[in-house]
Amino acid sequence: MSRKLSKETVDRRIRESLKEHIKVDYNFEYLGSSVRNITCKCLIHEYTWKTSYHALMHLIRGCVKCNNYCLKLTQEKVEENLKNCVRETIKIDSFEYMGVNAKNIPCECLVCGHTWMDSYATLAYKIRCCPNCESNRPLTQEEAEKNLREKVSGTIKIYPFVFDKSSSKNIRCKCLIDGYTWITSHSRLILGFGCKQCTGTRKLTQKEASSRLKKAINKNIKIRPFKYKNAHTRNIQSECLICGHVWTDYYARLIHGTGCRKCIVAGRKINERLKKIAQLKNYNRMINLGYVKCNGKYKLSKDEVVKRLKAKVSKNVEIDYDNLEYVKCTNPNIECKCLIDGHTWKSSYSSLVSGKGCTKCANKNKLTKAEVVRKLKNNANKNVEIDYDFEYIRSHEKNIPCSCFICGYTWTSSYASLVHGHGCARCAGKIKFPNNQKKG
């Protein structure tokens, strides 16, 4: 980090570099190079302003009325700066320095021989080259015609024109494909813009717009005579044949078949009313089925739950209907008691309605190992060899070892699967053979 300048050094540098007609009030506190606390006054125009040390020392403008810089530039310093800044392709002749903005410096391009007058500010502080070489000059008539001949498509015929500038729309063109004529500019032709008829972007005529609108317009709308400008100009007077509403619309909206907005709003209100009626009908139907509405949803009432349980629950199951609290069909909070062995448990509404009873009594009806083996021998697939040395747990437990007589594939299956005749998955095509193994 560079050290901070002292007040004496700042005052000395300002006195050495400042012009004679600018007076500086040196009674300021130097806080930094970018702090604007230095008061200056122009002795010629009596103009005062506040600036910073950085602005005074780096060619920032001083007096607005003088329109000049604050630093003293000598003839030798100007010539030295131009030698370092100007390109080698530009030759500068002798001149007398009159100010940074004075255009009195003769310049010559060593490439094309073009000569012009320029200022010190432009040459020293901008990367300036020859205006003729950098294509800043306007095109001539011959150059414009040559550019069009080289870059414009052969399907476009260009009529004789007088070139003014590249953006002037004064060039008449004709498409040799469909005969469409239009007027465009030199710059648009150079950029590749061609026939709007071929690309489908040309403006519709009054006749075309009217005929298209008659075919596509809503049948409930009557259109009054209009002058077509473009698709998004709201200038078409429309009248609704249903409600008599009159409004001004634009072509793009009518061509898509959009109708009367007043009727649309009325239709929405009718739809909302029909929706409410449908909701009311649905509510009445659900109430008749024994449902009650709770938090926007329907659920069975307690009376309906008791009624359905009494009709469908097994006779060997006793339910405490006095302390019954129905939350939802899958919630196991209904206390039950078996009338056969006195077993008590909690069950859900859906389990009881589907016919499920005492879980302890259900285990008594479990198949024995001998019954399982007998049923497997009678009903199992003949192509499946079963190892009967297994422990029967339940019908869907996959713990029965099996093997296929055809392909030799081994797997473990369940009692329920084998009793229903299910066989080898590989022979059925559910398991693919390895590349080096064949079936059978």
C-alpha positions as CSV (number, residue, x, y, z in Angstrom):
1,M,0.0,0.0,0.0
2,S,1.4,3.4,-1.0
3,R,1.8,6.0,1.7
4,K,-0.6,9.0,2.0
5,L,0.6,12.3,0.5
6,S,1.4,15.1,2.8
7,K,-0.4,18.5,2.6
8,E,2.7,20.2,1.5
9,T,3.3,17.8,-1.3
10,V,-0.3,18.2,-2.5
11,D,-0.1,22.0,-2.5
12,R,3.3,21.9,-4.4
13,R,2.0,19.6,-7.1
14,I,-1.1,21.7,-7.6
15,R,0.9,24.9,-7.9
16,E,3.3,23.4,-10.5
17,S,0.6,21.9,-12.8
18,L,-2.3,24.3,-12.5
19,K,-3.1,27.0,-15.1
20,E,-2.7,30.7,-14.3
21,H,-6.3,31.7,-14.7
22,I,-7.5,29.1,-12.1
23,K,-7.2,30.1,-8.4
24,V,-7.3,27.4,-5.7
25,D,-8.2,28.0,-2.0
26,Y,-5.4,26.0,-0.3
27,N,-7.1,26.2,3.1
28,F,-8.5,22.6,2.8
29,E,-7.7,19.4,4.6
30,Y,-6.3,16.6,2.4
31,L,-8.4,13.5,3.1
32,G,-7.7,11.5,0.0
33,S,-7.2,11.9,-3.8
34,S,-11.0,11.3,-4.6
35,V,-12.5,13.6,-1.9
36,R,-14.0,16.7,-3.4
37,N,-13.1,19.4,-0.9
38,I,-10.8,21.6,-3.0
39,T,-12.5,24.9,-3.9
40,C,-11.4,26.4,-7.3
41,K,-12.3,29.6,-9.1
42,C,-11.9,30.7,-12.7
43,L,-10.5,34.3,-12.9
44,I,-11.8,34.8,-16.4
45,H,-15.5,33.9,-15.9
46,E,-15.7,34.1,-12.1
47,Y,-16.9,30.5,-12.0
48,T,-16.4,28.5,-8.8
49,W,-16.6,24.8,-8.2
50,K,-15.4,22.0,-5.9
51,T,-13.2,19.2,-7.1
52,S,-10.7,16.6,-5.9
53,Y,-6.9,16.3,-6.1
54,H,-7.3,13.3,-8.6
55,A,-9.5,15.4,-10.9
56,L,-7.0,18.3,-11.0
57,M,-4.0,16.1,-11.6
58,H,-5.5,13.7,-14.3
59,L,-6.9,16.0,-17.0
60,I,-10.5,16.2,-15.6
61,R,-12.4,19.3,-16.9
62,G,-12.2,22.4,-14.7
63,C,-14.2,25.5,-15.5
64,V,-17.3,24.6,-17.4
65,K,-17.4,28.0,-19.2
66,C,-13.8,27.8,-20.3
67,N,-14.5,24.2,-21.6
68,N,-10.8,23.3,-21.2
69,Y,-8.6,21.2,-19.0
70,C,-6.8,22.3,-15.9
71,L,-3.3,21.0,-16.6
72,K,-0.7,23.0,-18.6
73,L,0.1,21.3,-21.8
74,T,3.1,22.6,-23.8
75,Q,3.7,22.1,-27.5
76,E,6.5,19.7,-26.8
77,K,4.4,17.6,-24.4
78,V,1.5,17.5,-26.9
79,E,3.7,16.3,-29.7
80,E,5.3,13.7,-27.4
81,N,1.9,12.4,-26.2
82,L,0.7,12.1,-29.8
83,K,3.8,10.1,-30.9
84,N,3.0,7.6,-28.1
85,C,-0.7,7.4,-28.7
86,V,-1.4,7.7,-32.4
87,R,-1.1,4.6,-34.7
88,E,1.8,4.1,-37.0
89,T,-0.5,4.2,-40.0
90,I,-1.4,7.8,-39.3
91,K,1.1,10.7,-40.3
92,I,0.7,14.0,-38.4
93,D,2.0,17.2,-40.0
94,S,3.2,20.2,-38.2
95,F,0.6,22.2,-36.2
96,E,0.2,24.8,-33.4
97,Y,-1.5,23.5,-30.2
98,M,-4.6,25.7,-29.5
99,G,-6.5,23.4,-27.1
100,V,-7.5,19.8,-26.6
101,N,-10.7,20.2,-28.5
102,A,-9.5,22.3,-31.4
103,K,-9.6,20.4,-34.7
104,N,-6.4,21.9,-36.2
105,I,-4.1,18.8,-36.4
106,P,-3.7,17.7,-40.0
107,C,-3.6,13.9,-40.4
108,E,-2.9,11.6,-43.3
109,C,-3.5,7.9,-43.6
110,L,-0.5,6.0,-45.0
111,V,-2.7,3.1,-46.2
112,C,-5.4,4.8,-48.3
113,G,-4.0,8.4,-48.5
114,H,-7.1,9.9,-46.9
115,T,-6.5,13.3,-45.2
116,W,-8.5,15.0,-42.5
117,M,-8.3,17.4,-39.5
118,D,-8.6,16.1,-36.0
119,S,-8.3,17.3,-32.3
120,Y,-5.7,16.4,-29.6
121,A,-8.5,15.0,-27.4
122,T,-9.6,12.5,-30.1
123,L,-6.2,11.4,-31.1
124,A,-4.7,11.1,-27.6
125,Y,-7.6,9.7,-25.6
126,K,-9.4,7.5,-28.1
127,I,-8.1,4.5,-30.2
128,R,-8.5,6.4,-33.4
129,C,-7.7,5.3,-36.9
130,C,-8.4,6.5,-40.4
131,P,-12.2,7.3,-40.8
132,N,-12.0,6.1,-44.4
133,C,-10.4,2.8,-43.5
134,E,-12.8,2.1,-40.6
135,S,-15.8,2.4,-42.8
136,N,-17.3,5.5,-41.1
137,R,-17.8,7.4,-44.3
138,P,-21.1,7.0,-46.2
139,L,-21.3,4.7,-49.2
140,T,-21.3,6.0,-52.7
141,Q,-24.0,5.1,-55.2
142,E,-21.6,2.7,-57.0
143,E,-20.6,0.9,-53.7
144,A,-24.3,0.6,-52.7
145,E,-25.3,-1.0,-56.0
146,K,-22.3,-3.3,-55.9
147,N,-23.2,-4.5,-52.3
148,L,-26.7,-5.3,-53.4
149,R,-25.6,-7.2,-56.5
150,E,-23.2,-9.4,-54.4
151,K,-25.4,-10.0,-51.3
152,V,-29.1,-9.9,-52.4
153,S,-30.8,-13.1,-53.6
154,G,-31.3,-13.7,-57.3
155,T,-35.1,-14.1,-56.8
156,I,-35.4,-10.3,-56.0
157,K,-35.4,-7.7,-58.7
158,I,-34.2,-4.2,-57.6
159,Y,-35.4,-1.2,-59.6
160,P,-33.1,1.8,-60.1
161,F,-32.8,4.0,-57.0
162,V,-30.9,7.0,-55.7
163,F,-28.8,6.0,-52.6
164,D,-29.3,8.4,-49.7
165,K,-28.3,6.4,-46.6
166,S,-28.5,2.8,-45.6
167,S,-31.6,3.2,-43.5
168,S,-33.7,5.1,-46.0
169,K,-36.7,3.1,-47.4
170,N,-36.5,4.2,-51.0
171,I,-35.5,1.0,-52.8
172,R,-38.4,-0.6,-54.8
173,C,-38.1,-4.4,-55.0
174,K,-40.1,-7.2,-56.8
175,C,-40.2,-10.9,-56.0
176,L,-39.6,-13.0,-59.1
177,I,-41.4,-16.0,-57.5
178,D,-44.9,-14.6,-56.7
179,G,-44.7,-11.0,-58.2
180,Y,-45.0,-9.2,-54.8
181,T,-43.6,-5.7,-54.8
182,W,-42.5,-3.7,-51.8
183,I,-40.3,-0.7,-50.7
184,T,-37.4,-1.3,-48.3
185,S,-34.0,0.0,-47.3
186,H,-30.4,-0.8,-48.3
187,S,-29.5,-2.1,-44.8
188,R,-32.5,-4.6,-44.7
189,L,-31.6,-6.0,-48.0
190,I,-28.0,-6.5,-47.0
191,L,-29.1,-8.2,-43.8
192,G,-31.1,-10.8,-45.8
193,F,-34.7,-9.5,-45.4
194,G,-36.5,-10.7,-48.5
195,C,-40.1,-11.1,-49.8
196,K,-42.7,-10.9,-47.1
197,Q,-45.2,-12.7,-49.3
198,C,-43.0,-15.8,-49.4
199,T,-42.3,-15.7,-45.7
200,G,-45.9,-15.0,-44.7
201,T,-45.1,-11.8,-42.8
202,R,-46.5,-9.2,-45.1
203,K,-49.4,-7.0,-44.0
204,L,-52.9,-8.1,-45.1
205,T,-54.9,-6.0,-47.5
206,Q,-58.3,-4.6,-46.5
207,K,-60.0,-7.2,-48.8
208,E,-58.0,-10.1,-47.3
209,A,-58.6,-9.1,-43.7
210,S,-62.4,-8.7,-44.3
211,S,-62.8,-12.0,-46.1
212,R,-60.8,-13.9,-43.4
213,L,-62.7,-12.3,-40.6
214,K,-66.0,-13.2,-42.1
215,K,-65.0,-16.9,-42.2
216,A,-63.6,-17.1,-38.7
217,I,-65.7,-14.7,-36.7
218,N,-68.1,-15.9,-34.0
219,K,-71.6,-16.3,-35.4
220,N,-73.2,-14.4,-32.5
221,I,-71.2,-11.2,-33.4
222,K,-71.9,-8.6,-36.0
223,I,-69.0,-6.5,-37.4
224,R,-69.4,-3.0,-38.5
225,P,-67.4,-1.6,-41.5
226,F,-63.7,-1.0,-40.4
227,K,-60.4,0.1,-41.8
228,Y,-57.7,-2.6,-41.3
229,K,-54.4,-1.2,-39.9
230,N,-52.8,-4.2,-38.2
231,A,-53.9,-7.2,-36.1
232,H,-53.5,-5.4,-32.7
233,T,-55.2,-2.1,-33.4
234,R,-58.4,-1.8,-31.4
235,N,-60.6,-0.2,-34.1
236,I,-63.3,-2.8,-35.0
237,Q,-66.8,-2.0,-33.8
238,S,-68.6,-5.2,-32.7
239,E,-72.1,-5.9,-31.6
240,C,-73.4,-9.0,-29.8
241,L,-76.6,-10.5,-31.4
242,I,-77.6,-12.1,-28.0
243,C,-77.4,-9.3,-25.5
244,G,-76.9,-6.3,-27.7
245,H,-73.6,-5.3,-26.1
246,V,-71.4,-3.0,-28.3
247,W,-67.7,-2.7,-27.9
248,T,-64.4,-2.0,-29.8
249,D,-62.2,-5.0,-30.4
250,Y,-59.0,-5.8,-32.4
251,Y,-58.6,-8.1,-35.4
252,A,-56.3,-10.7,-33.7
253,R,-58.9,-11.4,-31.0
254,L,-61.9,-11.7,-33.4
255,I,-60.1,-13.9,-35.9
256,H,-59.7,-16.6,-33.2
257,G,-63.5,-16.7,-32.7
258,T,-63.6,-14.9,-29.3
259,G,-67.1,-13.7,-28.5
260,C,-68.9,-11.1,-26.3
261,R,-67.1,-10.5,-23.0
262,K,-70.4,-9.7,-21.3
263,C,-71.9,-13.1,-22.3
264,I,-68.6,-14.8,-21.2
265,V,-69.0,-13.2,-17.7
266,A,-72.7,-14.2,-17.6
267,G,-71.8,-17.7,-18.7
268,R,-69.2,-18.0,-15.9
269,K,-71.9,-16.9,-13.4
270,I,-74.3,-19.6,-14.8
271,N,-71.5,-22.2,-14.5
272,E,-70.8,-21.2,-10.9
273,R,-74.5,-21.5,-10.1
274,L,-74.8,-24.9,-11.8
275,K,-71.7,-26.0,-9.8
276,K,-73.3,-24.9,-6.6
277,I,-76.5,-26.8,-7.5
278,A,-74.4,-29.9,-8.3
279,Q,-72.6,-29.6,-5.0
280,L,-76.0,-29.3,-3.2
281,K,-77.3,-32.4,-4.9
282,N,-74.2,-34.3,-4.0
283,Y,-74.5,-33.2,-0.4
284,N,-78.1,-34.3,-0.2
285,R,-77.2,-37.7,-1.7
286,M,-74.4,-38.2,0.7
287,I,-76.6,-37.2,3.7
288,N,-79.2,-39.8,2.5
289,L,-76.5,-42.4,2.5
290,G,-75.7,-41.7,6.1
291,Y,-72.7,-39.5,5.7
292,V,-72.0,-36.2,7.6
293,K,-69.7,-33.4,6.3
294,C,-66.7,-32.6,8.5
295,N,-63.9,-30.2,7.6
296,G,-65.0,-30.2,4.0
297,K,-65.0,-34.0,3.7
298,Y,-67.8,-36.6,4.1
299,K,-67.6,-39.4,6.7
300,L,-70.1,-41.9,8.0
301,S,-72.2,-40.8,11.0
302,K,-72.2,-42.9,14.2
303,D,-75.7,-44.1,13.7
304,E,-74.9,-45.4,10.2
305,V,-71.7,-47.1,11.5
306,V,-73.7,-48.9,14.2
307,K,-76.4,-49.9,11.7
308,R,-73.8,-51.4,9.2
309,L,-71.9,-53.2,11.9
310,K,-75.0,-54.8,13.3
311,A,-75.9,-56.0,9.8
312,K,-72.5,-57.4,8.8
313,V,-70.5,-58.4,11.9
314,S,-70.3,-62.1,12.8
315,K,-72.7,-63.3,15.5
316,N,-69.8,-64.6,17.6
317,V,-68.4,-61.1,18.0
318,E,-69.8,-58.7,20.7
319,I,-69.1,-54.9,20.2
320,D,-69.5,-52.2,22.8
321,Y,-71.6,-49.8,20.9
322,D,-72.1,-47.4,23.8
323,N,-68.4,-46.4,23.9
324,L,-67.9,-46.6,20.1
325,E,-66.1,-43.6,18.6
326,Y,-65.8,-43.7,14.8
327,V,-62.8,-41.8,13.4
328,K,-62.1,-43.5,10.0
329,C,-62.7,-46.9,8.6
330,T,-59.1,-48.1,9.0
331,N,-58.6,-46.9,12.6
332,P,-58.5,-49.9,15.0
333,N,-60.3,-48.4,17.9
334,I,-63.5,-50.6,18.2
335,E,-63.4,-52.8,21.2
336,C,-64.6,-56.4,20.4
337,K,-65.1,-59.6,22.5
338,C,-65.4,-63.2,21.2
339,L,-68.5,-65.0,22.6
340,I,-66.8,-68.5,22.2
341,D,-63.5,-68.1,24.2
342,G,-63.9,-64.6,25.8
343,H,-60.9,-63.2,23.9
344,T,-60.9,-59.3,23.6
345,W,-59.2,-57.2,21.0
346,K,-59.4,-53.9,19.1
347,S,-60.4,-53.9,15.4
348,S,-61.3,-51.4,12.7
349,Y,-64.6,-50.8,11.0
350,S,-63.3,-52.0,7.6
351,S,-62.1,-55.3,9.1
352,L,-65.4,-56.0,10.9
353,V,-67.6,-55.2,7.9
354,S,-65.5,-57.5,5.7
355,G,-66.3,-60.4,8.0
356,K,-63.1,-60.8,10.0
357,G,-63.7,-62.1,13.6
358,C,-61.7,-63.3,16.5
359,T,-58.0,-63.7,15.8
360,K,-57.5,-66.4,18.4
361,C,-60.3,-68.6,17.0
362,A,-58.9,-68.0,13.5
363,N,-55.6,-69.7,14.5
364,K,-57.5,-72.8,15.6
365,N,-58.7,-73.3,12.0
366,K,-55.1,-73.2,10.7
367,L,-54.1,-76.0,8.4
368,T,-52.0,-78.8,9.8
369,K,-48.8,-80.0,8.2
370,A,-50.5,-83.2,7.0
371,E,-53.4,-81.3,5.3
372,V,-50.9,-79.0,3.6
373,V,-48.9,-81.9,2.2
374,R,-52.1,-83.7,1.1
375,K,-53.4,-80.6,-0.8
376,L,-50.0,-80.0,-2.4
377,K,-49.8,-83.5,-3.7
378,N,-53.3,-83.3,-5.2
379,N,-53.1,-79.7,-6.6
380,A,-49.5,-78.9,-7.3
381,N,-48.0,-78.7,-10.8
382,K,-46.8,-82.1,-12.0
383,N,-43.6,-80.7,-13.4
384,V,-42.6,-79.3,-10.0
385,E,-40.7,-81.4,-7.5
386,I,-41.4,-80.3,-3.9
387,D,-39.2,-81.0,-0.8
388,Y,-41.8,-81.6,1.9
389,D,-39.3,-81.2,4.7
390,F,-40.5,-77.6,5.6
391,E,-42.3,-75.9,8.4
392,Y,-45.7,-74.5,7.5
393,I,-46.2,-71.0,8.9
394,R,-48.9,-69.4,6.7
395,S,-50.2,-69.7,3.2
396,H,-48.2,-66.8,1.7
397,E,-44.9,-67.6,3.4
398,K,-42.2,-68.5,0.7
399,N,-40.4,-71.2,2.5
400,I,-41.1,-74.4,0.4
401,P,-38.1,-75.5,-1.6
402,C,-39.0,-76.5,-5.3
403,S,-37.2,-77.7,-8.4
404,C,-38.3,-78.0,-12.0
405,F,-38.3,-81.5,-13.7
406,I,-37.8,-79.9,-17.2
407,C,-34.9,-77.3,-16.8
408,G,-33.6,-78.1,-13.3
409,Y,-34.3,-74.6,-12.0
410,T,-34.6,-74.4,-8.2
411,W,-36.6,-71.8,-6.1
412,T,-38.6,-71.3,-2.9
413,S,-42.4,-70.8,-3.2
414,S,-45.5,-70.4,-1.0
415,Y,-48.3,-72.8,-0.3
416,A,-50.9,-70.5,-1.9
417,S,-48.8,-70.3,-5.1
418,L,-48.3,-74.0,-5.4
419,V,-51.9,-75.0,-4.6
420,H,-53.1,-72.7,-7.4
421,G,-50.9,-74.6,-9.9
422,H,-48.0,-72.1,-10.4
423,G,-44.9,-73.7,-11.8
424,C,-41.4,-72.9,-12.9
425,A,-40.9,-69.2,-13.6
426,R,-38.0,-69.9,-16.0
427,C,-40.1,-72.2,-18.2
428,A,-42.9,-69.7,-18.1
429,G,-40.5,-67.1,-19.6
430,K,-40.5,-64.8,-16.6
431,I,-36.8,-65.5,-16.0
432,K,-34.4,-65.4,-19.0
433,F,-31.8,-68.0,-19.6
434,P,-28.1,-67.1,-19.5
435,N,-26.4,-66.9,-22.9
436,N,-24.5,-70.1,-22.4
437,Q,-27.5,-72.2,-21.1
438,K,-30.3,-73.6,-23.2
439,K,-33.8,-74.6,-22.1
440,G,-34.4,-78.4,-21.4
